[in-house]
Amino acid sequence: MNNKIKTKVIHSQTKSAWNVVGENIGSKYKIARIPYVDTQDEGISSRNRIEAFEHANFISFCFNNSDKILSQIK
């Protein structure tokens, strides 16, 4: 696994989704897209958006800390 990939979470400009993207120039840009359902009910939409954001942050954390994670496995 390439442990030099650093990522961040941003909101998609065109979709109801959070994107995990690479920060380094010249590397793969979009790592993952985490969509959420946007409904008429504001409470459900907010909960879906927050849950998707938490999942995106977890994915980003795993990439940003892959060296520490891999050292625990070995």
HELIX and SHEET records of a PDB file:
HELIX    1   1 GLU A   42  ASN A   64  1                                  23    
HELIX    2   2 SER A   66  ILE A   73  1                                   8    
SHEET    1   A 3 THR A   7  HIS A  11  0                                        
SHEET    2   A 3 ALA A  17  GLY A  22 -1                                        
SHEET    3   A 3 LYS A  30  PRO A  35 -1                                        
END                                                                             
